[in-house]
Protein backbone atom coordinates (compact mmCIF):
# COMPACT_ATOMS: atom_id res chain seq x y z
CA UNK A 1 0.00 0.00 0.00
CA UNK A 2 1.75 3.10 -1.26
CA UNK A 3 -0.56 5.63 0.39
CA UNK A 4 -4.05 6.06 1.79
CA UNK A 5 -5.07 8.55 -0.89
CA UNK A 6 -8.21 8.22 -3.06
CA UNK A 7 -6.55 6.48 -6.07
CA UNK A 8 -5.63 3.61 -3.73
CA UNK A 9 -9.08 3.20 -2.16
CA UNK A 10 -9.13 -0.57 -2.65
CA UNK A 11 -5.81 -0.92 -0.86
CA UNK A 12 -7.00 1.37 1.92
CA UNK A 13 -10.22 -0.66 2.32
CA UNK A 14 -8.19 -3.88 2.63
CA UNK A 15 -5.82 -2.20 5.10
CA UNK A 16 -8.72 -0.76 7.12
CA UNK A 17 -10.77 -3.96 7.33
CA UNK A 18 -7.75 -5.98 8.40
CA UNK A 19 -7.41 -3.73 11.45
CA UNK A 20 -11.02 -3.35 12.56
CA UNK A 21 -10.19 -4.99 15.87
CA UNK A 22 -7.21 -2.69 16.48
CA UNK A 23 -6.56 0.95 17.31
CA UNK A 24 -4.18 2.73 14.99
CA UNK A 25 -2.74 6.09 14.00
CA UNK A 26 -1.60 7.31 10.58
CA UNK A 27 -0.10 10.65 9.48
CA UNK A 28 -2.54 13.25 8.17
CA UNK A 29 -0.52 13.48 4.95
CA UNK A 30 -1.84 10.00 4.06
CA UNK A 31 -4.99 11.70 2.75
CA UNK A 32 -5.56 14.10 -0.13
CA UNK A 33 -6.26 17.75 0.67
CA UNK A 34 -5.23 17.45 4.31
CA UNK A 35 -2.66 19.99 5.40
CA UNK A 36 -0.45 19.89 8.45
CA UNK A 37 1.65 17.26 10.22
CA UNK A 38 -0.56 15.59 12.81
CA UNK A 39 -1.89 12.11 13.56
CA UNK A 40 -5.30 10.82 12.50
CA UNK A 41 -6.59 7.99 14.66
CA UNK A 42 -9.02 5.17 14.00
CA UNK A 43 -10.57 3.93 17.24
CA UNK A 44 -13.58 1.69 17.74
CA UNK A 45 -15.78 1.78 20.83
CA UNK A 46 -18.44 -0.51 22.18
CA UNK A 47 -20.94 2.05 23.44
CA UNK A 48 -22.71 -0.55 25.56
CA UNK A 49 -19.69 -0.62 27.85
CA UNK A 50 -19.64 2.30 30.27
CA UNK A 51 -16.04 2.89 31.30
CA UNK A 52 -14.10 6.07 31.94
CA UNK A 53 -11.35 6.53 29.38
CA UNK A 54 -7.88 7.08 30.86
CA UNK A 55 -5.48 5.92 28.15
CA UNK A 56 -5.15 3.53 25.23
CA UNK A 57 -2.25 1.91 23.43
CA UNK A 58 -2.35 2.40 19.67
CA UNK A 59 -0.42 0.96 16.73
CA UNK A 60 1.39 3.48 14.53
CA UNK A 61 1.53 3.14 10.75
CA UNK A 62 3.38 5.34 8.29
CA UNK A 63 1.67 6.66 5.16
CA UNK A 64 2.69 3.50 3.26
CA UNK A 65 0.93 1.23 5.75
CA UNK A 66 4.04 -0.04 7.53
CA UNK A 67 3.79 -0.68 11.26
CA UNK A 68 6.43 1.55 12.88
CA UNK A 69 5.64 1.34 16.58
CA UNK A 70 3.10 1.94 19.32
CA UNK A 71 1.92 5.04 21.14
CA UNK A 72 -0.01 5.49 24.37
CA UNK A 73 -2.67 8.20 24.24
CA UNK A 74 -3.86 9.83 27.46
CA UNK A 75 -7.08 11.62 28.36
CA UNK A 76 -5.31 14.05 30.78
CA UNK A 77 -8.61 14.82 32.50
CA UNK A 78 -8.25 17.14 35.51
CA UNK A 79 -4.48 17.45 34.96
CA UNK A 80 -3.01 20.94 34.90
CA UNK A 81 -0.80 22.08 32.04
CA UNK A 82 2.76 23.41 32.06
CA UNK A 83 1.30 26.86 31.36
CA UNK A 84 -0.48 26.75 34.71
CA UNK A 85 2.78 25.67 36.37
CA UNK A 86 4.82 28.62 35.16
CA UNK A 87 2.19 31.09 36.35
CA UNK A 88 3.13 30.18 39.92
CA UNK A 89 6.36 32.14 39.41
CA UNK A 90 5.08 35.34 37.86
CA UNK A 91 7.16 38.21 39.27
CA UNK A 92 5.94 41.77 39.66
CA UNK A 93 9.31 43.49 40.00
CA UNK A 94 10.04 46.19 37.44
CA UNK A 95 13.54 45.06 36.44
CA UNK A 96 12.99 42.51 33.69
CA UNK A 97 15.64 40.62 31.75
CA UNK A 98 13.36 39.79 28.85
CA UNK A 99 10.04 38.21 28.00
CA UNK A 100 9.19 34.54 27.50
CA UNK A 101 6.47 34.18 24.86
CA UNK A 102 4.31 31.07 24.55
CA UNK A 103 0.81 29.91 23.71
CA UNK A 104 -1.03 26.58 24.10
CA UNK A 105 0.81 23.71 25.77
CA UNK A 106 1.26 21.22 22.92
CA UNK A 107 3.92 20.42 20.35
CA UNK A 108 2.09 22.06 17.45
CA UNK A 109 2.85 25.44 19.08
CA UNK A 110 6.53 24.66 19.73
CA UNK A 111 7.80 27.30 17.29
CA UNK A 112 5.93 30.07 19.11
CA UNK A 113 8.01 29.59 22.28
CA UNK A 114 10.77 32.19 22.32
CA UNK A 115 12.56 34.72 24.50
CA UNK A 116 12.63 38.31 23.32
CA UNK A 117 13.51 41.76 24.59
CA UNK A 118 10.95 43.56 26.74
CA UNK A 119 10.44 46.42 24.27
CA UNK A 120 9.16 44.19 21.48
CA UNK A 121 5.40 43.95 21.01
CA UNK A 122 5.12 41.88 17.81
CA UNK A 123 3.53 38.88 19.55
CA UNK A 124 0.29 40.28 20.97
CA UNK A 125 -1.51 36.96 20.41
CA UNK A 126 0.97 35.11 22.65
CA UNK A 127 1.14 34.88 26.43
CA UNK A 128 3.94 36.99 27.90
CA UNK A 129 5.93 35.94 30.97
CA UNK A 130 8.26 38.62 32.34
CA UNK A 131 11.67 37.11 33.13
CA UNK A 132 13.42 38.50 36.21
CA UNK A 133 16.37 37.46 38.34
CA UNK A 134 13.93 35.61 40.62
CA UNK A 135 12.29 33.41 37.99
CA UNK A 136 15.01 33.08 35.34
CA UNK A 137 15.65 29.44 36.24
CA UNK A 138 11.93 28.60 36.03
CA UNK A 139 11.67 30.35 32.67
CA UNK A 140 14.73 28.42 31.44
CA UNK A 141 13.21 25.11 32.53
CA UNK A 142 9.97 25.94 30.72
CA UNK A 143 11.87 27.01 27.59
CA UNK A 144 14.13 23.95 27.53
CA UNK A 145 11.33 21.47 28.26
CA UNK A 146 9.30 22.88 25.36
CA UNK A 147 12.27 22.82 22.96
CA UNK A 148 14.54 19.81 23.58
CA UNK A 149 12.25 17.27 21.87
CA UNK A 150 11.65 18.01 18.16
CA UNK A 151 8.03 18.32 17.06
CA UNK A 152 6.81 15.78 14.50
CA UNK A 153 3.51 14.48 13.11
CA UNK A 154 3.11 11.88 15.85
CA UNK A 155 3.61 14.08 18.93
CA UNK A 156 1.86 17.10 17.39
CA UNK A 157 -1.04 17.03 19.87
CA UNK A 158 0.86 15.77 22.95
CA UNK A 159 0.38 18.03 25.97
CA UNK A 160 3.05 19.46 28.28
CA UNK A 161 1.85 19.10 31.86
CA UNK A 162 2.25 20.45 35.37
CA UNK A 163 5.30 18.51 36.67
CA UNK A 164 5.91 16.62 39.89
CA UNK A 165 8.36 18.09 42.40
CA UNK A 166 11.35 15.97 41.40
CA UNK A 167 12.96 18.77 39.39
CA UNK A 168 13.34 20.94 42.51
CA UNK A 169 16.06 18.70 43.95
CA UNK A 170 17.83 18.22 40.62
CA UNK A 171 20.31 21.08 40.45
CA UNK A 172 22.08 19.66 37.40
CA UNK A 173 18.81 19.50 35.45
CA UNK A 174 18.06 23.13 36.27
CA UNK A 175 21.57 24.21 35.27
CA UNK A 176 21.41 22.23 32.04
CA UNK A 177 18.16 24.01 31.18
CA UNK A 178 19.77 27.40 31.80
CA UNK A 179 22.73 26.55 29.53
CA UNK A 180 20.37 25.29 26.83
CA UNK A 181 18.28 28.46 27.01
CA UNK A 182 21.27 30.81 26.85
CA UNK A 183 22.49 29.41 23.54
CA UNK A 184 19.32 28.34 21.74
CA UNK A 185 18.36 29.95 18.45
CA UNK A 186 14.93 30.96 19.79
CA UNK A 187 16.57 33.18 22.39
CA UNK A 188 15.91 36.37 20.43
CA UNK A 189 17.23 38.99 22.85
CA UNK A 190 18.52 41.98 20.84
CA UNK A 191 20.76 44.68 22.25
CA UNK A 192 19.07 47.41 20.18
CA UNK A 193 15.98 47.09 22.40
CA UNK A 194 17.79 47.71 25.67
CA UNK A 195 20.65 46.48 27.82
CA UNK A 196 21.59 42.89 27.01
CA UNK A 197 21.77 41.00 30.32
CA UNK A 198 22.27 37.61 28.61
CA UNK A 199 26.01 37.64 27.80
CA UNK A 200 27.31 34.41 29.40
CA UNK A 201 31.02 35.35 29.30
CA UNK A 202 33.41 37.89 30.78
CA UNK A 203 35.07 40.47 28.57
CA UNK A 204 38.43 38.68 28.89
CA UNK A 205 36.97 35.32 27.84
CA UNK A 206 35.90 36.65 24.43
CA UNK A 207 38.57 39.37 23.96
CA UNK A 208 35.99 42.17 24.03
CA UNK A 209 37.32 45.65 23.19
CA UNK A 210 35.52 47.36 26.04
CA UNK A 211 33.33 46.60 29.06
CA UNK A 212 29.86 45.15 28.63
CA UNK A 213 26.91 47.25 29.74
CA UNK A 214 25.80 44.31 31.89
CA UNK A 215 27.63 41.45 33.57
CA UNK A 216 24.41 40.09 35.08
CA UNK A 217 24.58 36.61 33.58
CA UNK A 218 28.19 35.91 34.47
CA UNK A 219 27.57 37.24 38.00
CA UNK A 220 24.53 34.98 38.29
CA UNK A 221 26.62 31.99 37.24
CA UNK A 222 29.27 33.00 39.79
CA UNK A 223 26.64 33.10 42.56
CA UNK A 224 26.84 36.86 43.08
CA UNK A 225 23.19 37.74 42.39
CA UNK A 226 20.65 37.83 45.23
CA UNK A 227 17.35 36.18 44.31
CA UNK A 228 14.14 35.26 46.05
CA UNK A 229 11.79 32.56 44.80
CA UNK A 230 10.49 29.16 45.79
CA UNK A 231 13.94 27.77 44.92
CA UNK A 232 16.11 30.15 46.90
CA UNK A 233 16.35 31.56 50.40
CA UNK A 234 15.28 35.20 50.54
CA UNK A 235 18.05 37.76 50.69
CA UNK A 236 20.91 35.31 50.19
CA UNK A 237 23.39 35.02 47.40
CA UNK A 238 23.07 31.68 45.66
CA UNK A 239 25.85 29.20 45.14
CA UNK A 240 28.03 29.24 42.07
CA UNK A 241 26.36 27.39 39.22
CA UNK A 242 28.28 24.23 38.33
CA UNK A 243 27.54 22.94 34.84
CA UNK A 244 27.61 19.37 33.55
CA UNK A 245 30.19 18.28 30.97
CA UNK A 246 27.53 18.52 28.24
CA UNK A 247 26.66 22.08 29.26
CA UNK A 248 30.35 23.00 29.44
CA UNK A 249 30.73 21.80 25.85
CA UNK A 250 27.96 24.22 24.84
CA UNK A 251 29.71 27.08 26.65
CA UNK A 252 33.00 26.17 24.96
CA UNK A 253 31.43 26.25 21.49
CA UNK A 254 29.63 29.50 22.33
CA UNK A 255 32.83 31.10 23.60
CA UNK A 256 34.57 30.40 20.29
CA UNK A 257 31.68 31.98 18.39
CA UNK A 258 31.61 35.09 20.60
CA UNK A 259 35.41 35.46 20.35
CA UNK A 260 35.31 35.26 16.56
CA UNK A 261 32.55 37.86 16.46
CA UNK A 262 34.47 40.26 18.72
CA UNK A 263 37.41 40.06 16.31
CA UNK A 264 35.24 41.60 13.56
CA UNK A 265 35.95 45.28 12.69
CA UNK A 266 32.36 46.47 13.21
CA UNK A 267 31.31 44.31 16.15
CA UNK A 268 28.87 45.50 18.80
CA UNK A 269 30.51 44.88 22.17
CA UNK A 270 27.11 44.19 23.79
CA UNK A 271 25.91 41.82 21.08
CA UNK A 272 23.53 38.97 21.89
CA UNK A 273 23.46 35.61 20.15
CA UNK A 274 20.71 36.96 17.89
CA UNK A 275 22.83 40.01 17.05
CA UNK A 276 25.79 37.79 16.19
CA UNK A 277 23.67 35.63 13.91
CA UNK A 278 22.22 38.70 12.22
CA UNK A 279 25.70 40.18 11.70
CA UNK A 280 27.04 37.15 9.86
CA UNK A 281 23.91 35.83 8.14
CA UNK A 282 22.36 39.11 7.03
CA UNK A 283 18.82 39.43 5.70
CA UNK A 284 17.15 38.79 2.36
CA UNK A 285 15.08 41.24 0.33
CA UNK A 286 11.96 40.53 2.41
CA UNK A 287 13.81 41.25 5.66
CA UNK A 288 14.05 37.64 6.85
CA UNK A 289 17.35 36.49 8.33
CA UNK A 290 19.26 34.23 5.95
CA UNK A 291 19.83 30.62 6.98
CA UNK A 292 23.57 30.68 6.29
CA UNK A 293 26.45 33.11 6.00
CA UNK A 294 29.10 33.67 3.35
CA UNK A 295 31.62 33.43 6.19
CA UNK A 296 32.60 29.75 6.35
CA UNK A 297 34.36 30.15 9.70
CA UNK A 298 31.14 31.43 11.22
CA UNK A 299 29.15 28.61 9.61
CA UNK A 300 31.46 26.06 11.18
CA UNK A 301 31.31 27.74 14.60
CA UNK A 302 27.51 28.02 14.69
CA UNK A 303 27.24 24.40 13.48
CA UNK A 304 29.49 23.29 16.36
CA UNK A 305 27.32 25.21 18.83
CA UNK A 306 24.13 23.63 17.50
CA UNK A 307 25.71 20.19 17.60
CA UNK A 308 26.68 20.67 21.27
CA UNK A 309 23.13 21.87 22.00
CA UNK A 310 21.71 18.66 20.52
CA UNK A 311 23.88 16.59 22.84
CA UNK A 312 22.69 18.66 25.81
CA UNK A 313 19.07 18.32 24.64
CA UNK A 314 19.43 14.53 24.58
CA UNK A 315 20.66 14.66 28.19
CA UNK A 316 17.69 16.79 29.30
CA UNK A 317 15.03 14.80 27.42
CA UNK A 318 14.67 11.82 29.83
CA UNK A 319 14.11 14.24 32.72
CA UNK A 320 11.19 15.79 30.84
CA UNK A 321 9.37 12.47 31.23
CA UNK A 322 10.77 11.64 34.67
CA UNK A 323 9.44 14.86 36.17
CA UNK A 324 6.06 14.57 34.45
CA UNK A 325 6.29 17.43 31.95
CA UNK A 326 5.28 14.83 29.34
CA UNK A 327 3.79 11.33 29.56
CA UNK A 328 5.48 8.51 27.67
ABEGO torsion letter per residue (X at the ends): XABABAAAAAAAAAAAAAAAABBBBBBAAABBGBBEBBBBBBBBBBAABBBBBABBBBBBBBAAGBBAEBBBBBAGBGBBBAAAAAAAABBABABBAEBBBBBBABAAAAAABBBBBAABAABAABBBBBBBAAAAAAAAAAAAAAAABBBBAAAAABBBBBBBAAAAABAAAAAAAAAAAAABAABABBAAAEBBAABABBAAAAGBABBBABAAAAAAAAGABBBBBAABBBGBBBBBBBBBAAAAAAAAAAAAAAAAAAABAABBAABBAAAAAAAAAEBBAAGBBBABBABAAAAAAAAAAAAAAAAAAAAAAAAAAAAGABBX
